[in-house]
Amino acid sequence: MSLYGAMQAAVSGLNAQSQTLAIISDNIANSSTTGYKTTQASFSSLVTQQSASSQYSAGGVSVTGMQNVTEQGLIEATSSSTHMAIDGNGLFVVTDANGDYFYTRDGEFEIDDEGYLRTNDGYYLMAYELDDNGNPVGGNSNDLASLSRVNVSDVTGTATATQSIELEANLPADAAIGDTFDTTVQIHDSLGVAQNLGLTWEKTNANEWSLSIDDPNSPSDSAVTTGTMTGGPYTLTFNQDGTLATAVPALDFTVTGWTSGAADSTISLDLGTPGSADGITQFASDDGDADFQLYAIEQDGAHYGQLSSVEIDEDGTVVAHFDNDDARDIYEIPIATFPNENGLQRHSGNAYSATQQSGAYLLSSAGDAGAGTIVSGALEASTVDIADEFTRMIVAQEAYSAASRVITTSDEMMSELLNIVR
């Protein structure tokens, strides 16, 4: 009977609008949730089999929630260097406490008491661990099993041996032949121990100097020799305009037998570009009194340093910074993309899991193969538009009221029909 069909169709409308209100309520509740993606109600008509063209059998409506995972949210800066947002396609790979894999756009990662980067919902960030050369341990493969939880407490301190010394100074052109000047340069061995090198400059002829490097000694006691120097003396010649002409032989030397137990050191001394005034020069002294003038010394060695901070580059590289000004790449964060990201299954904690509808994952470096780039020190805001949700809520409310009126009217008509029988 068509009255019963009308009532059933209206009931399906009430149910559909109730679910729509639930979807709207969920969106509004997550308007401040990092990386949240709006879900919209999608309505589909229900059609029943009609026995004759002159009769109509009401069907009704069904509703499903359609998520838009690919919608880009506004990227907002934060004060934490471990917060991240993806600008473009893809999701971060995370695991829960049980080791099950999930995916998320929520980049609100913080360092916990064990050194792991994880969200407040307990999802651990996964990445490729890098070796000392910055290459992924075990290779950069499209396999979740090749990923490790990012843990910065495992990053040990580091020391760097000096391999290069750059020196900017002026040798006095007004010095007499036979005059000597001394300079001390501090370097570091492979264990990070500071060592002093003594450099002696002697004018041997017009526009010509000899450089000798002494055996290294202890900074606390120059009488204590700490290694054996091999190399030199070196002959330096200058052009008539005061720029460096040549350094013979090439200024590379070695230090062996460190008393600290460090490995032998091979060091290159850079005195500047021949024909340029960017290193060692030979000009008259400013005050007329022949004197050696040292402007700058730079060396690439460093003492043992502790981890001081962590930052993340846009290509997903996690960089550890140490208090000795050294830095090292320790992880590479991949971006997971799917053929149909909207087919992912939602989970609590703003996470997703793969389904047949989403297709298989593809792990890519940030910015490659269609994957988005990583913005560090930022978070992706929720895509919920409160004004739009309020509008939908009004529409759902009116539709619900209309469906209720259909039921009331059908009930009144049914009562009139029963009264006829009486």
Secondary structure, 3 states (H helix, E strand, C coil): CHHHHHHHHHHHHHHHHHHHHHHHHHHHHCCCCCCCCCEEEEEEEECCCCCCCCCCCCCEEEEEEEECCCCCCCEEECCCCCEEEEECCCEEEEECCCCCEEEECCCECEECCCCEEECCCCCEEEEEEECCCCCECCCCCCCHHHCEECECCCCCCEEECCCEEEEEEEEECCCCCCCEEEEEEEEECCCCCEEEEEEEEEEEECCEEEEEECCCEECCEEEEECCEEECCCEEEEECCCCEEEEEECCCEEEEECCCCCCCCEEEEEECCCCCCCCCEEEECCCCCCCCCEEEEEEECCEEEECEEEEEECCCCEEEEEECCCCEEEEEECEEEECCCHHHCEEECCCEEECCCCCCCCEEEECCCCCCCEEEECEEECCCCCHHHHHHHHHHHHHHHHHHHHHHHHHHHHHHHHHHHHC
